[in-house]
Every structure is written in C-alpha cells, then in structure tokens.
Amino acid sequence: MPYIEAKLTVTLSENQKDDLQKKLSNSTSTVLSKPKAYIMTNIEDNKSLYMNEKKLDKGAYVSIKMLGNPAKSSCETLTKEICKTLSEYGIEGTNIYISYHPAELWGWNNSMF
C-alpha cells in the first residue's frame, strides 16, 4: 500500500530497475505521505505499448494502487515527478500514461489496514 506497477518499452539492467523502483517509491512516499516500508513496486521492461495504433519505441504505463483517495493535486504533483523520472530513461511525457486506483480495503500480513 501503495502498489506501483510500471510497464516500459525500454530494456533496463537490474541496476536501472533497482534505481527506478527507488525513485518511484521515494516520490510516491513523499507526495502521497505513504510509508516506504509498505510500498511494493513491480518494474516490467521490454513491453510492447501502442499509442495511436503505433508501437512506441520509448513509452510507459504506470499504475498506482493505494489505500485511500488522494487529492487530485497530489496526483498532479506525482504525475510530474514520475514523468521527470522516466525522462531519465529516455521516455517523454507524451508517451506516458499514469493511472491512480484508490482502494477502501487493503489486506497485509493476515489482517486489514
């Protein structure tokens, strides 16, 4: 809580994946005031993403699922942070989609938050 899933068209080394997950976790923790200890991240590289019926050479889809409903202004700030981070991997903001999925119920470690 939150769970961050990033699907990228580019291929990343393990070090780059580690670096990216840290940056995504840090931004999410800071902007949404969520503890890093509970953030789970999934980085999937070398995916086929299409926009306007054309395969993207460099593109990304990021999905963030979280407990609670964040303010739109927080999502706007986090969107800017994520786009800035992904630009370091050669991915332009015009080729990035980010979706936010608030949840009322979230289980962990045999119980509910």
Secondary structure, DSSP 8 states (H G I E B T S, - for coil): --EEEEEESS---HHHHHHHHHHHHHHHHHHHT--GGG-EEEEE-S---EETTEE-SS-EEEEEEEES---HHHHHHHHHHHHHHHHTTT--GGGEEEEEEEES--EETTEE-
